[in-house]
Amino acid sequence: MSSREVCLLLGATGVGKTVLLKRLQMLSLHGVSEMDLLPSTLPTVGTNLTDLTLKRKKLTIRELGGCMSPIWPSYFKDCSSVMFMVDSTNIAQVSSSCIQLLSLLSAEPLRSVSVLIIFNKRDMPCIMSLTEIKSLFRMDDIVASATQPITILELSARSGQGLQDVLSWLESVIVK
């Protein structure tokens, strides 16, 4: 492994990738995420790079804007792990997110990288239960047929609920 690993952060536009990135940066730098301060964000048109040091190893998280999904594959060969975010409040986006996820999982360069699927916005009203979302995604079938190790987490990037679990996952994949 190289001294600096790259984790791709992918998902449709508006799922909360930039908020997650800023929260992780605060958490890794200060040991606590200042949840009272919601980071200001704009939709990512290109790419955001955030460097973290976890367990004395450097990790670069490369967030690719949702509008860039047609060219996501050009970034696959350089990554060691993938975080894929889904907006659990946007029912209309679920089917396209599922197709994007299946495309990622079938990409040859990603056949053995660790994948974290994050269902975000779990603090919002009118959300489906995790069981309902997993059923819509046919998550059991996806996990059973995938060649990658897959982890599924719930998160509220806005409130910080589940943030430590994401950080723990990142630490576990860079230690390998």
MIDOSE-1310 file (N, C-alpha, C; in nm, 2 decimals, decimal comma, always signed):
residues 176
mssr	+0,08/-0,12/+0,00/+0,00/+0,00/+0,00/+0,09/+0,12/+0,00; +0,04/+0,23/-0,07/+0,11/+0,35/-0,07/+0,10/+0,42/+0,07; +0,18/+0,52/+0,09/+0,17/+0,59/+0,22/+0,05/+0,68/+0,23; -0,01/+0,71/+0,11/-0,14/+0,79/+0,11/-0,24/+0,71/+0,03
evcl	-0,35/+0,68/+0,10/-0,45/+0,60/+0,03/-0,56/+0,70/+0,00; -0,64/+0,66/-0,11/-0,75/+0,74/-0,15/-0,88/+0,67/-0,14; -0,98/+0,74/-0,08/-1,11/+0,69/-0,06/-1,20/+0,78/-0,15; -1,28/+0,72/-0,24/-1,37/+0,80/-0,32/-1,50/+0,81/-0,24
llga	-1,56/+0,93/-0,24/-1,69/+0,96/-0,18/-1,78/+0,99/-0,29; -1,88/+0,90/-0,32/-1,97/+0,91/-0,43/-2,11/+0,91/-0,39; -2,20/+0,96/-0,48/-2,34/+0,96/-0,45/-2,41/+1,07/-0,54; -2,53/+1,06/-0,55/-2,61/+1,16/-0,63/-2,59/+1,30/-0,57
tgvg	-2,63/+1,40/-0,65/-2,63/+1,54/-0,61/-2,73/+1,55/-0,49; -2,68/+1,63/-0,39/-2,77/+1,66/-0,27/-2,78/+1,56/-0,17; -2,70/+1,45/-0,17/-2,71/+1,35/-0,07/-2,64/+1,38/+0,06; -2,55/+1,48/+0,06/-2,48/+1,52/+0,19/-2,33/+1,49/+0,19
ktvl	-2,27/+1,46/+0,08/-2,13/+1,43/+0,07/-2,04/+1,53/+0,13; -2,07/+1,66/+0,09/-1,98/+1,77/+0,13/-1,99/+1,79/+0,28; -2,11/+1,78/+0,34/-2,13/+1,80/+0,48/-2,06/+1,69/+0,55; -2,07/+1,57/+0,50/-1,99/+1,45/+0,57/-1,84/+1,48/+0,56
lkrl	-1,79/+1,53/+0,45/-1,65/+1,55/+0,44/-1,60/+1,66/+0,54; -1,68/+1,76/+0,55/-1,64/+1,87/+0,65/-1,65/+1,82/+0,79; -1,75/+1,74/+0,82/-1,77/+1,69/+0,96/-1,65/+1,59/+0,99; -1,61/+1,51/+0,90/-1,50/+1,42/+0,92/-1,37/+1,49/+0,94
qmls	-1,35/+1,60/+0,87/-1,23/+1,68/+0,88/-1,23/+1,74/+1,02; -1,34/+1,80/+1,07/-1,35/+1,85/+1,20/-1,32/+1,75/+1,31; -1,38/+1,63/+1,29/-1,37/+1,52/+1,39/-1,22/+1,47/+1,40; -1,16/+1,46/+1,28/-1,02/+1,41/+1,28/-0,92/+1,51/+1,33
lhgv	-0,95/+1,64/+1,31/-0,86/+1,75/+1,35/-0,87/+1,78/+1,50; -1,00/+1,79/+1,55/-1,03/+1,84/+1,68/-1,07/+1,73/+1,78; -1,09/+1,61/+1,73/-1,14/+1,50/+1,81/-1,28/+1,50/+1,84; -1,35/+1,61/+1,80/-1,49/+1,62/+1,82/-1,54/+1,71/+1,71
semd	-1,66/+1,67/+1,66/-1,72/+1,75/+1,56/-1,81/+1,85/+1,62; -1,79/+1,98/+1,59/-1,87/+2,09/+1,65/-2,01/+2,08/+1,58; -2,10/+2,01/+1,64/-2,23/+1,98/+1,58/-2,32/+2,10/+1,58; -2,29/+2,20/+1,66/-2,37/+2,32/+1,67/-2,35/+2,40/+1,54
llps	-2,23/+2,39/+1,48/-2,20/+2,47/+1,36/-2,22/+2,38/+1,24; -2,32/+2,41/+1,16/-2,35/+2,33/+1,04/-2,26/+2,39/+0,93; -2,17/+2,31/+0,87/-2,08/+2,37/+0,77/-2,16/+2,42/+0,65; -2,12/+2,53/+0,60/-2,19/+2,58/+0,48/-2,13/+2,51/+0,36
tlpt	-2,22/+2,47/+0,27/-2,18/+2,40/+0,15/-2,25/+2,45/+0,03; -2,19/+2,42/-0,08/-2,25/+2,44/-0,22/-2,24/+2,31/-0,29; -2,33/+2,29/-0,39/-2,32/+2,16/-0,46/-2,18/+2,15/-0,53; -2,12/+2,03/-0,52/-1,99/+2,01/-0,57/-2,00/+1,99/-0,72
vgtn	-1,94/+2,08/-0,80/-1,95/+2,07/-0,94/-1,83/+1,98/-0,99; -1,72/+1,99/-0,93/-1,60/+1,91/-0,97/-1,57/+1,81/-0,86; -1,46/+1,83/-0,79/-1,41/+1,74/-0,69/-1,36/+1,82/-0,57; -1,38/+1,76/-0,45/-1,32/+1,81/-0,33/-1,23/+1,71/-0,27
ltdl	-1,11/+1,76/-0,23/-1,01/+1,67/-0,17/-0,99/+1,71/-0,03; -1,00/+1,61/+0,06/-0,98/+1,63/+0,20/-0,88/+1,53/+0,25; -0,77/+1,58/+0,32/-0,67/+1,49/+0,37/-0,70/+1,47/+0,52; -0,69/+1,34/+0,56/-0,71/+1,31/+0,70/-0,59/+1,22/+0,74
tlkr	-0,55/+1,23/+0,87/-0,45/+1,14/+0,92/-0,52/+1,05/+1,03; -0,53/+0,92/+1,00/-0,59/+0,83/+1,09/-0,50/+0,72/+1,12; -0,48/+0,70/+1,25/-0,38/+0,60/+1,30/-0,25/+0,61/+1,23; -0,20/+0,74/+1,22/-0,07/+0,78/+1,17/-0,06/+0,74/+1,02
kklt	-0,17/+0,72/+0,95/-0,16/+0,70/+0,81/-0,24/+0,81/+0,74; -0,19/+0,85/+0,63/-0,26/+0,96/+0,55/-0,37/+0,90/+0,46; -0,48/+0,96/+0,46/-0,59/+0,92/+0,38/-0,64/+1,05/+0,31; -0,66/+1,04/+0,18/-0,73/+1,15/+0,10/-0,86/+1,10/+0,06
irel	-0,96/+1,18/+0,10/-1,10/+1,15/+0,06/-1,13/+1,24/-0,06; -1,16/+1,18/-0,17/-1,19/+1,25/-0,30/-1,34/+1,24/-0,32; -1,41/+1,36/-0,29/-1,55/+1,37/-0,32/-1,57/+1,41/-0,46; -1,65/+1,33/-0,54/-1,68/+1,36/-0,67/-1,83/+1,41/-0,68
ggcm	-1,86/+1,52/-0,74/-1,99/+1,57/-0,75/-2,08/+1,47/-0,82; -2,21/+1,47/-0,77/-2,31/+1,38/-0,83/-2,32/+1,40/-0,98; -2,31/+1,53/-1,03/-2,32/+1,56/-1,17/-2,21/+1,50/-1,25; -2,10/+1,45/-1,18/-1,99/+1,40/-1,25/-2,00/+1,25/-1,27
spiw	-2,11/+1,19/-1,23/-2,12/+1,04/-1,23/-2,08/+0,98/-1,37; -2,10/+1,04/-1,48/-2,06/+0,98/-1,60/-1,91/+0,95/-1,61; -1,83/+1,03/-1,54/-1,68/+1,02/-1,54/-1,62/+0,96/-1,41; -1,71/+0,92/-1,32/-1,66/+0,85/-1,20/-1,56/+0,74/-1,23
psyf	-1,59/+0,66/-1,33/-1,50/+0,54/-1,36/-1,35/+0,58/-1,38; -1,33/+0,70/-1,43/-1,19/+0,75/-1,45/-1,11/+0,76/-1,32; -1,18/+0,77/-1,21/-1,11/+0,78/-1,08/-1,10/+0,65/-1,01; -1,16/+0,54/-1,06/-1,16/+0,41/-0,99/-1,02/+0,35/-0,96
kdcs	-0,94/+0,36/-1,06/-0,81/+0,28/-1,05/-0,72/+0,34/-0,94; -0,74/+0,46/-0,90/-0,65/+0,52/-0,80/-0,70/+0,51/-0,66; -0,81/+0,44/-0,63/-0,87/+0,44/-0,50/-0,85/+0,31/-0,43; -0,85/+0,31/-0,30/-0,84/+0,19/-0,21/-0,97/+0,16/-0,14
svmf	-1,06/+0,25/-0,14/-1,19/+0,22/-0,08/-1,29/+0,32/-0,14; -1,42/+0,29/-0,12/-1,53/+0,37/-0,17/-1,64/+0,39/-0,06; -1,68/+0,52/-0,05/-1,80/+0,54/+0,03/-1,91/+0,59/-0,06; -2,02/+0,52/-0,06/-2,13/+0,56/-0,15/-2,25/+0,61/-0,06
mvds	-2,29/+0,73/-0,08/-2,40/+0,79/+0,00/-2,53/+0,79/-0,07; -2,64/+0,77/+0,00/-2,77/+0,77/-0,05/-2,86/+0,86/+0,04; -2,94/+0,95/-0,02/-3,03/+1,03/+0,06/-3,15/+0,95/+0,09; -3,17/+0,91/+0,22/-3,28/+0,82/+0,25/-3,41/+0,89/+0,26
tnia	-3,41/+1,02/+0,23/-3,54/+1,10/+0,23/-3,59/+1,12/+0,09; -3,51/+1,09/-0,01/-3,55/+1,12/-0,15/-3,58/+0,99/-0,22; -3,71/+0,95/-0,21/-3,76/+0,83/-0,27/-3,74/+0,82/-0,42; -3,76/+0,94/-0,48/-3,74/+0,95/-0,63/-3,60/+0,91/-0,67
qvss	-3,50/+0,93/-0,58/-3,36/+0,91/-0,62/-3,32/+0,77/-0,59; -3,40/+0,69/-0,52/-3,35/+0,56/-0,48/-3,32/+0,47/-0,60; -3,40/+0,47/-0,70/-3,37/+0,37/-0,81/-3,25/+0,41/-0,89; -3,23/+0,54/-0,91/-3,10/+0,58/-0,98/-2,98/+0,56/-0,89
sciq	-3,00/+0,58/-0,76/-2,88/+0,55/-0,67/-2,85/+0,40/-0,67; -2,95/+0,32/-0,68/-2,93/+0,17/-0,68/-2,85/+0,13/-0,81; -2,89/+0,19/-0,92/-2,82/+0,17/-1,05/-2,68/+0,21/-1,04; -2,66/+0,33/-0,99/-2,52/+0,38/-0,97/-2,44/+0,28/-0,88
llsl	-2,50/+0,24/-0,77/-2,43/+0,15/-0,68/-2,39/+0,02/-0,76; -2,48/-0,04/-0,83/-2,46/-0,16/-0,91/-2,35/-0,14/-1,01; -2,34/-0,03/-1,07/-2,24/+0,00/-1,17/-2,10/+0,01/-1,10; -2,10/+0,07/-0,98/-1,97/+0,08/-0,91/-1,92/-0,06/-0,87
lsae	-2,01/-0,14/-0,82/-1,98/-0,27/-0,77/-1,93/-0,37/-0,88; -1,98/-0,34/-1,00/-1,94/-0,43/-1,11/-1,82/-0,38/-1,19; -1,76/-0,26/-1,15/-1,65/-0,21/-1,22/-1,52/-0,29/-1,18; -1,45/-0,33/-1,28/-1,33/-0,41/-1,26/-1,23/-0,35/-1,16
plrs	-1,19/-0,22/-1,17/-1,09/-0,17/-1,08/-1,14/-0,17/-0,93; -1,27/-0,18/-0,91/-1,32/-0,18/-0,77/-1,36/-0,32/-0,72; -1,32/-0,42/-0,79/-1,36/-0,56/-0,75/-1,32/-0,60/-0,61; -1,21/-0,54/-0,56/-1,17/-0,59/-0,43/-1,15/-0,48/-0,32
vsvl	-1,20/-0,36/-0,35/-1,19/-0,25/-0,26/-1,31/-0,26/-0,16; -1,28/-0,21/-0,04/-1,39/-0,21/+0,07/-1,49/-0,10/+0,03; -1,61/-0,13/+0,05/-1,72/-0,03/+0,01/-1,81/-0,01/+0,14; -1,83/+0,12/+0,16/-1,92/+0,16/+0,27/-2,04/+0,23/+0,20
iifn	-2,16/+0,17/+0,23/-2,29/+0,23/+0,18/-2,35/+0,31/+0,30; -2,37/+0,44/+0,28/-2,41/+0,53/+0,38/-2,56/+0,58/+0,35; -2,65/+0,54/+0,43/-2,79/+0,60/+0,42/-2,79/+0,72/+0,51; -2,79/+0,84/+0,44/-2,78/+0,97/+0,51/-2,92/+1,03/+0,53
krdm	-2,92/+1,13/+0,61/-3,04/+1,21/+0,65/-3,14/+1,13/+0,73; -3,08/+1,05/+0,82/-3,16/+0,97/+0,91/-3,23/+1,05/+1,02; -3,20/+1,18/+1,03/-3,26/+1,26/+1,13/-3,38/+1,33/+1,08; -3,41/+1,32/+0,95/-3,52/+1,39/+0,89/-3,65/+1,31/+0,90
pcim	-3,76/+1,39/+0,91/-3,89/+1,32/+0,92/-3,93/+1,26/+0,78; -4,03/+1,17/+0,79/-4,08/+1,10/+0,67/-3,98/+1,02/+0,59; -3,89/+0,95/+0,67/-3,79/+0,87/+0,60/-3,84/+0,72/+0,61; -3,79/+0,65/+0,52/-3,82/+0,50/+0,52/-3,73/+0,44/+0,63
slte	-3,77/+0,33/+0,68/-3,69/+0,26/+0,77/-3,57/+0,20/+0,70; -3,47/+0,17/+0,77/-3,35/+0,10/+0,70/-3,39/-0,03/+0,64; -3,48/-0,10/+0,70/-3,53/-0,22/+0,64/-3,60/-0,20/+0,51; -3,68/-0,09/+0,50/-3,75/-0,06/+0,37/-3,65/-0,02/+0,26
iksl	-3,55/+0,06/+0,30/-3,46/+0,11/+0,20/-3,37/-0,01/+0,15; -3,33/-0,10/+0,24/-3,25/-0,21/+0,20/-3,34/-0,31/+0,11; -3,46/-0,31/+0,14/-3,55/-0,39/+0,06/-3,56/-0,33/-0,08; -3,58/-0,20/-0,09/-3,59/-0,14/-0,22/-3,46/-0,16/-0,30
frmd	-3,35/-0,15/-0,24/-3,22/-0,17/-0,30/-3,19/-0,32/-0,33; -3,27/-0,41/-0,27/-3,24/-0,55/-0,27/-3,10/-0,57/-0,22; -3,07/-0,51/-0,11/-2,94/-0,50/-0,05/-2,88/-0,64/-0,01; -2,97/-0,73/+0,03/-2,92/-0,87/+0,07/-2,86/-0,93/-0,06
diva	-2,93/-0,92/-0,17/-2,88/-0,98/-0,30/-2,76/-0,91/-0,34; -2,75/-0,78/-0,33/-2,63/-0,70/-0,37/-2,51/-0,75/-0,29; -2,52/-0,76/-0,16/-2,41/-0,80/-0,07/-2,37/-0,94/-0,10; -2,47/-1,03/-0,12/-2,44/-1,17/-0,15/-2,36/-1,19/-0,28
satq	-2,39/-1,11/-0,38/-2,33/-1,13/-0,51/-2,20/-1,04/-0,53; -2,18/-0,94/-0,44/-2,06/-0,85/-0,46/-1,93/-0,92/-0,43; -1,83/-0,88/-0,50/-1,69/-0,94/-0,47/-1,62/-0,86/-0,36; -1,68/-0,74/-0,33/-1,62/-0,65/-0,23/-1,67/-0,67/-0,09
piti	-1,59/-0,64/+0,01/-1,65/-0,64/+0,14/-1,74/-0,51/+0,15; -1,86/-0,53/+0,19/-1,96/-0,41/+0,20/-2,00/-0,40/+0,34; -2,00/-0,27/+0,38/-2,05/-0,23/+0,52/-2,17/-0,13/+0,49; -2,27/-0,14/+0,57/-2,39/-0,05/+0,55/-2,40/+0,03/+0,69
lels	-2,41/+0,16/+0,68/-2,43/+0,24/+0,80/-2,54/+0,35/+0,77; -2,60/+0,38/+0,88/-2,70/+0,50/+0,88/-2,62/+0,62/+0,94; -2,66/+0,74/+0,89/-2,59/+0,86/+0,92/-2,68/+0,98/+0,92; -2,65/+1,07/+1,00/-2,70/+1,21/+0,98/-2,58/+1,30/+0,98
arsg	-2,54/+1,33/+0,86/-2,42/+1,42/+0,85/-2,45/+1,55/+0,91; -2,58/+1,60/+0,91/-2,62/+1,72/+0,97/-2,60/+1,73/+1,12; -2,65/+1,62/+1,19/-2,65/+1,62/+1,33/-2,52/+1,55/+1,39; -2,46/+1,47/+1,30/-2,34/+1,40/+1,35/-2,36/+1,26/+1,39
qglq	-2,49/+1,22/+1,40/-2,53/+1,08/+1,44/-2,47/+0,98/+1,34; -2,39/+0,89/+1,39/-2,33/+0,79/+1,31/-2,19/+0,83/+1,25; -2,15/+0,95/+1,28/-2,02/+1,00/+1,22/-1,90/+0,92/+1,27; -1,90/+0,89/+1,40/-1,79/+0,81/+1,46/-1,79/+0,67/+1,39
dvls	-1,90/+0,61/+1,35/-1,90/+0,48/+1,29/-1,83/+0,49/+1,15; -1,85/+0,60/+1,08/-1,79/+0,63/+0,95/-1,64/+0,64/+0,97; -1,60/+0,72/+1,07/-1,46/+0,73/+1,10/-1,39/+0,60/+1,13; -1,46/+0,52/+1,21/-1,41/+0,39/+1,25/-1,39/+0,30/+1,13
wles	-1,49/+0,31/+1,04/-1,48/+0,23/+0,91/-1,35/+0,27/+0,83; -1,34/+0,40/+0,82/-1,22/+0,45/+0,75/-1,09/+0,41/+0,81; -1,08/+0,41/+0,95/-0,96/+0,36/+1,02/-0,94/+0,21/+0,99; -1,05/+0,14/+0,99/-1,03/-0,01/+0,97/-0,98/-0,04/+0,83
vivk	-1,02/+0,04/+0,73/-0,98/+0,00/+0,59/-0,84/+0,05/+0,56; -0,79/+0,16/+0,63/-0,66/+0,20/+0,60/-0,55/+0,12/+0,68; -0,60/+0,05/+0,78/-0,51/-0,03/+0,86/-0,47/-0,16/+0,78; -0,56/-0,21/+0,70/-0,54/-0,33/+0,62/-0,41/-0,33/+0,54
